[in-house]
């Protein structure tokens, strides 16, 4: 590993060094085998030889399967987006630098460090590590874990996505669609003989630009629904007036409505301008409120509640009736950035908060 640095002593140093070690393992989406092997070996060492179930590069570690009471799952993905070429991998200035440090190898390091302490916990802790979160929604590694029922049904799940030290509730749903705008092909030296599909797309782009953001409130939480063109392309030679322009249009919608309703609204918005093909979609996550484990913990720790203005696998869990929230050590603004980093003090505060949740939640769980 390059530029390891010290990271300090004690818990802060341990968390920083483990985060750096994870960041030093390349794990771009589709290339998670090596990091899954490392995490599996760690789980076997600290959770016991019979604690791990593996499916591809997805792992479920259940070190206390016979423990009574509440079950709490900690959930984190192992993959990263493609790393920036000039990404430092080092510890300095109170931060761990590395690809995925915030999203979300810092969270995985917190999970692994908590696993070491499972014997002192009042709940039955389950640790879920999965692949392909940063890829297409239908390739997400958490889905086969849930389909295979490798995860014992928890009373609460915490996904350690970057949340800026906030408990972020719910999450936005998403719809991605390809909108095809038609024109007429011509030689670029004689454009009047054709109709440029890129110019034909201007009214659609103006419509999307003017959509702005739409507030949707859940009590004191405010989500913002937005729709954007995120890609535009043609497939013609550079001296040809294009007869077709394709745009990727992304709609982010708030909890409280179905993905079918969101898709229908997107179609109403863009179909007057072109042909629409929905290529990816995901439900919004349910806003978990009045939870017997969550609310007392938030109050004791004086944690801030906030909406999750993005999609996370909270939606995948709450869609199956599993209460789930986002809470992790990373800085959301650092996700996918060149020069990505995670603050060491946030690693520590996240660890301490989750340690308290796992060691103070008591009582018999009610099973649905």
Residue, then its C-alpha position, 0 to 999 in steps of 0.5 A: x500500500x502506498x502512503x499508509x501513514x500512521x492514522x494514530x493509535x487506538x480505535x481511530x487508528x484501527x479504523x483508519x488503517x482498515x479503511x485504507x487497507x480496503x481502499x488499497x484493494x481495487x474493487x470497481x463494480x464487477x471486480x469484487x472477488x479479491x475484496x470479498x475474499x479478504x472480507x470473508x477471511x476476516x468474518x471467519x476469523x472474528x465471527x467463527x468458522x460457521x458464521x459465513x454464507x457466501x453467494x458469489x461475491x456476496x457475504x452474510x455473517x451471522x455470528x450469533x444465530x441462536x441469540x434471542x431478542x432483536x436482530x439488527x442487520x448492518x449492510x454495506x456494498x464492496x464495490x466502487x465506481x471507476x477510480x480517478x487516475x490521480x486518486x491518492x491512497x494515504x492517511x493525512x490531515x485527519x482523513x483517509x484518502x482512497x477510491x471509495x473511502x466515503x462510498x463506502x469502504x469507510x462504512x465497511x471498515x466500521x462494520x468489520x470493526x463492530x464484528x470483532x465486538x459481537x459477543x458484547x452486543x445485546x442484539x443478534x447482529x448480522x453483517x451483509x457485504x454485497x457487490x455491484x451496488x454501483x452498477x445497473x439496478x437489476x445486477x445489484x448483489x443484495x437482490x440475490x441475497x434476499x431472494x435466497x433468504x440468506x439474511x435472517x429477517x431483521x427488526x432493523x437494517x442500517x445501510x452504511x452509505x455516506x450520510x454526513x453523520x445524519x440518520x437519513x430516512x427513506x430514499x428517492x426512487x428512480x426511473x431512467x429512460x432513453x428518449x429518441x428524437x427523430x430528424x432527417x439525415x443530410x450532408x452537413x454541407x447542405x443541412x437545409x436538405x435534412x432536419x437536425x435531430x439535435x436541434x429537434x431535441x431543444x424543446x425537450x431539453x428546455x422542458x427538462x431545464x425548466x422542471x426545477x425541483x418539486x418539494x414533497x414533505x414527510x413531516x419535517x423532512x423535505x424531499x426534492x423531485x427532479x428530472x434531468x437529461x444526463x446523457x445525449x448521443x448520436x450514432x452518425x459520422x461527423x459530417x452527417x446531419x443526424x436523423x436521430x438523437x438519444x437522451x438519457x432522462x433520469x427522474x428521481x421521485x419521492x417516497x409515497x408514490x409507486x414506480x409505476x406512477x413515476x414512470x407514467x408521469x415521466x412518459x407524460x412529460x417527455x412523450x410529446x417530444x420523442x419515443x420513450x424506452x424505460x431502461x432502469x427503475x427502482x422504488x423509493x424507500x419507505x420513511x421509517x418513523x416511530x420505530x422502537x429501536x431507532x427513535x430512542x437511539x436517535x434521541x440518546x445520541x442527539x443525531x440529526x434526522x434527514x431525508x435521503x436525496x438519492x436512491x439506496x438499497x433502503x428501498x430494496x429492504x423496505x420494499x420487503x417490509x424490513x425497516x431500514x435507514x441510512x447511517x454511515x461515516x462517509x461524506x456524501x459530497x465526496x462520493x465518486x469524487x476524484x481525491x475522495x476521502x473520509x474523515x477519521x473522526x466520522x469513522x469513530x463517531x459512526x462506530x460509537x453510535x452503532x456500537x451503542x445501538x447494538x449494545x443497548x437494544x434489549x427486549x424480545x423482538x416481535x416477529x411478523 
